[in-house]
Amino acid sequence: MQRRSKVFIYLRKRTIYIVLTILGIVGIVIATFLVYTEKNNNGQLLVNELGMQRARTQIMAKDANRISVLLDALEGYTEQEDMNRVEKKLEHTKRDLESNIVEYEDVVSGIEQGVVETEYGEIELYRENTEALVSEVSENRALWDEFKLNYSNIIQFDDDDEEFRESIIFINENVDRLMESSASITSIFLETNQEFHRSNMNKMLLMIASLAMVLVYTLYEFYKYLFLPLDQLYMGFKKIGLESSYEGNGFGVRAMSNEIGNMLDGIIKSMNLIEEINTNMSFDDSLKYIYNSFGMYIPYSYIGIALFKSKDSDILVGSYGIGKTKLSDNEMTGILGYEIPVGETSLKEIMRSGEARIINDLEEYLEGKKVKGYNRIVLDSGIKASITLPLVANDICLGFIFFSSDRKHVYNENHVRFLNVLSNSIAVSFQKNIFVEDLLYSSLLALTKISEEKDEDTGEHLGRMKRYSTTLAKLMKKSPVFMNKMDASFILDIEKFSPMHDIGKVGIPDRILLKPGKLDYEEFEIMKTHTVNGAQVLIEAEENLKKNGKEMFRMGIEIALTHHEKWDGSGYPEGLKGSQIPLAGRIVAVADVLDALLSKRPYKEPFSFEKSVEIILEGKGKHFDPDIIEVFESNLEIFRALSEKHIQMEEE
């Protein structure tokens, strides 16, 4: 850990140093660029201002000559109105001349002082500019002073004065000299300015080249100290199958950080799963945890588990399942309870080899083969691809776990590697949970059978009850009324606990339990206590489980206590009414009465299927939940076939 800390400290310091170096160079480049831009803009403004000097020279010469012409014209007019008009023009021209003189003087003085005033503010000449302009500005100043004196004479004197005439002559003879002097200043400024900018541009290019070199070095350092280790990290994740399917909007550092975080989270979740299922997590909870935790790493829509009925049995039973596909908003429950010998399936090869199997196109895989019942259920549910692993503990195959998707071509060997990391621990933990739960369940089921086996007419009642209840629950799951009120685990619990509905009868005296005739009032009151007594047996079992952080018998308690309640409130033991009765109790009530009607009892012969249905339909809205009876009535042929199967099984 100490070594790792030093590596990270070194890497952090080195990264900070590189980043600061880059920031420093970038700062210098930006500052240089800003200075260059400012000087370039100022230079352009100065060029414009110097160019105006040449224009001002021409304008001032024209104004001087115009003053002379206006003075001559003024002498030729006799009308006061004409004279006033000419005088106004004369005053206006003199003001223009004075303004241009001031502007020209300001520029010449500014050049001499190194600061020129423009319409955008003061602009400072650079040292390179002022040194090159010294000689030309000095000549321009001397010539301008003469012009300035002559312009002053033009403004002050009349055209009759000798000074006025000499000034006009001087201006006209020397205006080109002044214009050339102004143009020369502009030309020299342009040359020095261009040289200055070339020098700055070279400096900028040098700094950009330095920055590029630092960036190249930085990329190398990042590759060496960041990307290579990250690549090794990703390869490590890949070896255990932990590849995150990133679906974010970007691919920057944050995205990479999120992806690594997701994969590390997968390791943590795997460790948590192994820890939890080795302590107190139930079989159902383990499956839910897997389903909710690992979808980022394994693209599944449904997870199912098929277990062998017993240690020595070759019959596989669809035992657990969670999830749904795009074809259905409901959870897939059709496979639950389905039984088939493993030898009639391709799973026997997985069992033999111990290796996972990937099917990325189920339709193609089954093409040309006989589609058996369980495959038809899977196809009709919208499953397109699957990955199957054996659940092996202590060299014993407990069953198989299926990860299935409603999309084709989604699985690869990375998924197998990831699942292999988990499967052994899952199998061991499942074996432990199955052993504990099955031991307790079998003990209580045996207790239930004690009372049933006292009467040869009811000895098969438990098996029939389980099949009737489970079939009814599966059909209800397809109904819009019930589809959101039950999930796969609900149906599994119905299958598991419906046979325990009469567990309380073990405490009922044989004289009442086996009485061939109708019970009297006192006997019936005693018989009714089997609901409360049965619930209490399961409550005590549940309390013992809770000490170890487990729960198992909640539905069993509900069924034992409420399967004799009636929809109209006339049932027992509590007289619950309507939806106050738990759904499991309402389902078992229908199955219990159906089997009682169809079976021989000490006090009656079996009714026909038609008569039994008639009696049940009469109880709709009275004894039974009307919505459940709607499902039952819509599927009478299924229950008829199930009844006939029971008769056949008993005859055999």
Secondary structure, 3 states (H helix, E strand, C coil): CHHHHHHHHHHHHHHHHHHHHHHHHHHHHHHHHHHHHHHHHHHHHHHHHHHHHHHHHHHHHHHHHHHHHHHHHHHHCCCHHHHHHHHHHHHHHHHHHHHHHHHHHHHHHHHHHCEEEECCEEEECCHHHHHHHHHHHHHHHHHHHHHHHHHHHHHHCCCCCHHHHHHHHHHHHHHHHHHHHHHHHHHHHHHHHHHHHHHHHHHHHHHHHHHHHHHHHHHHHHHHHHHHHHHHHHHHHHHCCCCCCCCCCCCCHHHHHHHHHHHHHHHHHHHHHHHHHCCCCCHHHHHHHHHHHCCCCCCCCEEEEEEECCCCCCEEEEEEEEECCCCCCCCCCCCCCCEEEHHHCCHHHHHHHCCCEEECCHHHHHCCCCCCHHHHHHHHCCCCEEEEEEEEECCEEEEEEEEEECCCCCCCHHHHHHHHHHHHHHHHHHHHHHHHHHHHHHHHHHHHHHHHHCCCCCCCHHHHHHHHHHHHHHHHHCCCCCCCCCCHHHHHHHHHHHHHCCHHHHHCCHHHHCCCCCCCHHHHHHHHHHHHHHHHHHHHHHHHHHCCCCCCCHHHHHHHHHCCCCCCCCCCCCCCCHHHCCHHHHHHHHHHHHHHHHCCECCECCCCHHHHHHHHHHCECCCECHHHHHHHHHCHHHHHHHHHHHHHHHHC
